[in-house]
Structure formats: structure tokens, C-alpha cells
Amino acid sequence: MIIRTERETDFDVIDRIHDSAFGHSVESALIRRLRASSGFVKDFSLVAECDGKVVGHVLFTHVTVESPVKSSPAVILAPLAVFSDYRGVGVGTALVAEGIRRTREAGYTLMLVYGHRFYEKKFGFTLAHEQGIFRPNPMPNAPVRMLPLTDGGADGVSGVIKYPKEFRPLIEEWYGKED
Ligand SMILES: CC(C)(COP(=O)(O)OP(=O)(O)OC[C@H]1O[C@@H](n2cnc3c(N)ncnc32)[C@H](O)[C@@H]1OP(=O)(O)O)[C@@H](O)C(=O)NCCC(=O)NCCS
């Protein structure tokens, strides 16, 4: 398996990976919008190649955690998907591990993810609300998880996550319409 930065020739297969994993095109549309945005970091859009085929993709994006007194940078992991035929053999783990390495190297101290227990089990993500980090529109049963990327990486960080505007349709898919 190879984990590498995405290339333009991967764009269509990346769409197919997410559309088949999520059953709609909200995530692939998000990725295309983010690619066209000023905050996009190419090195944070990773594919996994197995047998010469692209079978998984993950993207990391800059966000901030806003409190009344402070704005703290963080990186959000979203979306992540692997073709169903290639799941359960470590592709998802390898993509996230490389993302952690690259975002840490770029100076990020905190990673956030909205997602299931996969992240807890493999990487030790914990519930972000226990640290006082919340998503924009609190709703039950949809926890944000966090992983400090350095010792003390989450210290003093609390507030509401502010996503780039390109995330709005996905946030509505995740959390329902914001007030
Ligand atoms: C989640 C996903 C990316 C994992 O990819 P993968 O290549 O199968 O991951 P790995 O092989 O590295 O790890 C598989 C492990 O994750 C666990 N896992 C997968 N989905 C899970 C879930 N929904 N809840 C808890 N654990 C989960 C598996 O049980 C397996 O555990 P094991 O290693 O102890 O057997 C893949 O299942 C997928 O594409 N799912 C659909 C899209 C999705 O849910 N994306 C994440 C959104 S938060």
C-alpha cells in the first residue's frame, strides 16, 4: 500500500470512493469546493493506492475553535472513506496516520473529527465536548472527537468550531440546518 498526495488524475476516483461509501455526493462535492478554495492544502489530501489502484482518500482542513477570548487553530479530518472491497486491512488507519504525521509537521497541535468509534479505537481520539469544544449546532448522538498532536496540544482550547464556508452543506447533512 502507498499513501501519497492526491493528483488531478485521482479526482474522479476520489469522488467515487466517497459517493459509494456515503450513498450521496455531499462529501465529494465538499472536496471539490475545498480544492477550489484559498485554504486548500494539497499535501493534506491523501490517497491510498493498493495494487496500483486508488482505493481510499482522506482530507484535512484548517478550522478554528472560537471562544469569546481566543481563536485557536485546529485541523479537521473530513471526509475519510475506503472502497468496501479494501476495508478491514488497514487502509483507513494508514491514511489517518499519514495525515497526523503531515499536519503535526505543519505545526498543528490539535485534530478534530466528527465521527464514530473507529478513531477512538485506532488513535485514541477522545470526546471533544469534555474539553469544552463544541460543534456549531449541538445535537445529540453526533460527537466531535479530538486528538492533541503535541503534548498539551488541546490545553486552553475551548469554544465552538468554525468551519470554512465550503463545509456548510456537509454541516447541514451532519447536524441539521443551523439556526
Ligand atoms: C471507516 C473506514 C474509513 C475504515 O477504513 P478501513 O480501511 O476499513 O480501516 P482499517 O482497516 O484501518 O480499520 C478497520 C477497523 O475499523 C473499525 N471500524 C470501521 N468502521 C467502524 C465504525 N463505524 N465504528 C467502529 N469501528 C469501525 C473496524 O471494525 C476495524 O476494526 P479492527 O481493526 O479492530 O478489526 C471505512 O470503513 C469506510 O470507508 N467507511 C464508510 C465511510 C465512513 O464511515 N467514513 C468515516 C466517517 S466518520
The ligand as an SDF file (V2000), in Angstrom:
LIG
                    3D

 48 50  0  0  0  0  0  0  0  0999 V2000
  -14.2260    3.9400    8.4300 C   0  0  0  0  0  0  0  0  0  0  0  0
  -13.3860    3.4140    7.2540 C   0  0  0  0  0  0  0  0  0  0  0  0
  -12.7220    4.5660    6.5430 C   0  0  0  0  0  0  0  0  0  0  0  0
  -12.3030    2.4900    7.8390 C   0  0  0  0  0  0  0  0  0  0  0  0
  -11.4490    2.1030    6.7810 O   0  0  0  0  0  0  0  0  0  0  0  0
  -10.6740    0.7150    6.8040 P   0  0  0  0  0  0  0  0  0  0  0  0
   -9.6620    0.7430    5.7170 O   0  0  0  0  0  0  0  0  0  0  0  0
  -11.6030   -0.4230    6.8320 O   0  0  0  0  0  0  0  0  0  0  0  0
   -9.9540    0.8430    8.2270 O   0  0  0  0  0  0  0  0  0  0  0  0
   -8.8690   -0.1190    8.8530 P   0  0  0  0  0  0  0  0  0  0  0  0
   -8.7850   -1.3860    8.0690 O   0  0  0  0  0  0  0  0  0  0  0  0
   -7.6430    0.6550    9.0620 O   0  0  0  0  0  0  0  0  0  0  0  0
   -9.5220   -0.3820   10.2780 O   0  0  0  0  0  0  0  0  0  0  0  0
  -10.6960   -1.1390   10.3360 C   0  0  0  0  0  0  0  0  0  0  0  0
  -11.1900   -1.0990   11.7510 C   0  0  0  0  0  0  0  0  0  0  0  0
  -12.0990   -0.0070   11.8940 O   0  0  0  0  0  0  0  0  0  0  0  0
  -13.2500   -0.4860   12.5100 C   0  0  0  0  0  0  0  0  0  0  0  0
  -14.4200    0.2840   12.0480 N   0  0  0  0  0  0  0  0  0  0  0  0
  -14.8180    0.5120   10.7870 C   0  0  0  0  0  0  0  0  0  0  0  0
  -15.9840    1.1940   10.8080 N   0  0  0  0  0  0  0  0  0  0  0  0
  -16.2880    1.3920   12.1160 C   0  0  0  0  0  0  0  0  0  0  0  0
  -17.3830    2.0080   12.7980 C   0  0  0  0  0  0  0  0  0  0  0  0
  -18.3910    2.5470   12.1320 N   0  0  0  0  0  0  0  0  0  0  0  0
  -17.3580    2.0540   14.1590 N   0  0  0  0  0  0  0  0  0  0  0  0
  -16.3410    1.4910   14.8470 C   0  0  0  0  0  0  0  0  0  0  0  0
  -15.2960    0.8520   14.2640 N   0  0  0  0  0  0  0  0  0  0  0  0
  -15.2920    0.8310   12.9090 C   0  0  0  0  0  0  0  0  0  0  0  0
  -13.3520   -1.9250   12.0670 C   0  0  0  0  0  0  0  0  0  0  0  0
  -14.1540   -2.6410   12.9860 O   0  0  0  0  0  0  0  0  0  0  0  0
  -11.9030   -2.3750   12.1130 C   0  0  0  0  0  0  0  0  0  0  0  0
  -11.5350   -2.7040   13.4330 O   0  0  0  0  0  0  0  0  0  0  0  0
  -10.4120   -3.8510   13.7290 P   0  0  0  0  0  0  0  0  0  0  0  0
   -9.1460   -3.4020   13.0460 O   0  0  0  0  0  0  0  0  0  0  0  0
  -10.3160   -3.8550   15.2130 O   0  0  0  0  0  0  0  0  0  0  0  0
  -10.9720   -5.0920   13.1270 O   0  0  0  0  0  0  0  0  0  0  0  0
  -14.2250    2.5630    6.2610 C   0  0  0  0  0  0  0  0  0  0  0  0
  -14.9470    1.5890    6.9990 O   0  0  0  0  0  0  0  0  0  0  0  0
  -15.2240    3.3920    5.4450 C   0  0  0  0  0  0  0  0  0  0  0  0
  -14.9060    3.8780    4.3670 O   0  0  0  0  0  0  0  0  0  0  0  0
  -16.4590    3.5230    5.9620 N   0  0  0  0  0  0  0  0  0  0  0  0
  -17.5020    4.2640    5.2650 C   0  0  0  0  0  0  0  0  0  0  0  0
  -17.2540    5.7520    5.3350 C   0  0  0  0  0  0  0  0  0  0  0  0
  -17.0630    6.2460    6.7660 C   0  0  0  0  0  0  0  0  0  0  0  0
  -17.7840    5.8380    7.6810 O   0  0  0  0  0  0  0  0  0  0  0  0
  -16.0780    7.1430    6.9380 N   0  0  0  0  0  0  0  0  0  0  0  0
  -15.7630    7.6790    8.2230 C   0  0  0  0  0  0  0  0  0  0  0  0
  -16.7300    8.7260    8.5470 C   0  0  0  0  0  0  0  0  0  0  0  0
  -16.5500    9.2580   10.1950 S   0  0  0  0  0  0  0  0  0  0  0  0
  1  2  1  0
  2  3  1  0
  2  4  1  0
  2 36  1  0
  4  5  1  0
  5  6  1  0
  6  7  2  0
  6  8  1  0
  6  9  1  0
  9 10  1  0
 10 11  2  0
 10 12  1  0
 10 13  1  0
 13 14  1  0
 14 15  1  0
 15 16  1  0
 15 30  1  0
 16 17  1  0
 17 18  1  0
 17 28  1  0
 18 19  1  0
 18 27  1  0
 19 20  2  0
 20 21  1  0
 21 22  1  0
 21 27  2  0
 22 23  1  0
 22 24  2  0
 24 25  1  0
 25 26  2  0
 26 27  1  0
 28 29  1  0
 28 30  1  0
 30 31  1  0
 31 32  1  0
 32 33  2  0
 32 34  1  0
 32 35  1  0
 36 37  1  0
 36 38  1  0
 38 39  2  0
 38 40  1  0
 40 41  1  0
 41 42  1  0
 42 43  1  0
 43 44  2  0
 43 45  1  0
 45 46  1  0
 46 47  1  0
 47 48  1  0
M  END
$$$$
